[in-house]
Amino acid sequence: MKRYCQTLELYDDPELIAGYVEEHKHVWNEIKEGIRSVGILDMQIYLLGNRLFMIMDTTDDFDWEKDNTRLSTLPRQAEWEAHMSRYQVSKPGQASHQKWQLMQQIFGLNE
């Protein structure tokens, strides 16, 4: 299993942040199915203020560029990204893996 940790900033607006949280209580089924279909086993998003933190566990053969590119072409994915972009500090038209910035692990207790 591979693990990726990412961060993204939301617009610092309490109403927009609340909207983003609410949207994630009802993620479209096509989005969840697409995420799983490219080899993402688990995905969790955490919030602190307007900063998001995502943990993503994948299959061993998950390829960051190839599989994220494939994900971006799946049904409703572009629509979901456009829908979420109104909350996110990002450039227009960016795919999810371009908005979310990979974080570097600097410590592992069991390593």
C-alpha angles and dihedrals in degrees: 000000000000125000126207124189119198140175135207135175124231123206107275095245119120093214093051092046090051089049092051091051091048092050090055091057087066107035109173115259092234089058094051091046092049092049091053094043094062094053104271106142099182136004127187129179124200128191132212114172103311095333120103125202121195128195114197123185116195142177117277092253095052110130113204098215100033098044096042089050089051090048091054090060097051123108115293093354094116089045091052092048092050090047093051095043092078087070099040131080096234144116119272114269097017117148118233095260089053094051096044110070118218114238125217117236110231101172138029120181093207098040 
